[in-house]
């Protein structure tokens, strides 16, 4: 499928929130305006007051220390995010409230109250301490969407171990690279995970990764499925045994506000994935405030974010932000189309989900599957819908609003990134009318601008680069082990401001539409992939001499992966084998949708590949633009005549 997806235009009719929603909203238009204005002219006062709503073991000396581009927030303060997410809720009398309601793909259901979750997290914290994990160590998690994923993250946070969650869909070598890069001695995994009715052998992958990651010493293995994964004596322990043997008494460590909370690897336009580092205090305050205001959380909500904990959305808006607000969180293990495309709507009806946060790619899949699936279920419990991960095309927005939201639920389109830690742009649901396809206004403390490559402002209505001019509490602090890369990548491209790769424009109302990446990063089904990573996977195959990867528009996935490959002399093309190879090296999410076996790539005389032309070929478009800089323009004609495989 290569259908072009429609993008937001200026004339989308705004959709106002229903009056009863607006009347009960956590943030009204006036409140937003006042809070935003204060966050700009008195950021220290604004953030200090917000942070004081949470527990600090010791107060900070200064709210912000900005030595551009390095920020420290709540300097000298001591706190613990797991304490704020759990102990604090129990102390507030919310011990019996549901914290996590979990549904397995096979129909298993488990519920944890705040008191029960706290007990599990305390045991898990002690289990980690018993393994010799100390504050500052990195612990890698390679887990399915099961409650133990949240428990393990919170247990790490409780003792000051820095977690590195690796998405369960990543390959053995991607996992091994991340374990090794983070110098992680301990891995927490599961025997297996249910996905579309079959078992994904996570422990088998973990064993293979361990063989490639000499730093790894110990493994904790959650028994999710049948518990018959082979265990290595002296290295592997079952999670349930470790927790049973551990005490349920544990005091959360009072950590420095800048203590590293987690590393999360994400793709960039060059090189290997980078470990984005988030710290404790600022991330906590950022996710706490955005969750409450963007999702308008109320006591009786059942909130469901369908992301995986392996991505930033899962970190900030399944685990930390909602629990910091005492919310009841639904968590689902499996695929949206198992046993059929009604699974989400079945879950929504049975559990009474009120707030749903999902991705445009899922919404487009539901649209294609047809209105019959949601029509089979009563979705009247829903009151607010959210979207994240990629631009949402207006058609999908309207379908989501009408068919899932019954026309009565505001839709919040939230723009942010792994690096930003929390939501940066959106249209607060009860405060402003939403414009389909347009994320909207800046969140508190966020100072966006649309600029040229030189950093000059672009007039309203025109496209440019989206930058952030002031530091914000939940911003990334560095790239793990490579601060120079942090400075260069995020603050060096456009001097003095944060730029992480998106193009955008702003309209006369100040609403910002994010149009997508302007660098060599693809967004495939909401997953970020660097073209260079896929290229280096391809050239790692014995038959490949050279490879260039670009994206092409895809009706469902947003973007599809297209590879142009030059073979080594004497090798024959085997596209199926190349796809398997990319899956083995990175993961199935990076598998090329189309492969062109080429005899040459369009290069300038200095040897630079002109990807612009490759994108045109990949999209089946006529070649347009100046081809005179190419060393051999006839390459393009030959490519255009090459069939995709
Ligand atoms: O291109 C933007 C797109 O996703 C990128 C960030 O990807 P990642 O770090 O994996 O985080 C995804 C979840 C926060 C951005 O650079 N993106 C994310 N949300 C939106 C979006 N593009 C347009 N509109 C959005 N709402």
Boltz pocket constraint, residues with backbone or C-beta under 6 A from the ligand:
constraints:
  - pocket:
      binder: B
      contacts: [[A, 266], [A, 311], [A, 312], [A, 313], [A, 387], [A, 388], [A, 389], [A, 390], [A, 391], [A, 392], [A, 413], [A, 414], [A, 415], [A, 416], [A, 417], [A, 418], [A, 419], [A, 439], [A, 500], [A, 501], [A, 502], [A, 514], [A, 515], [A, 516], [A, 517], [A, 523], [A, 526], [A, 527], [A, 528]]
      max_distance: 6.0
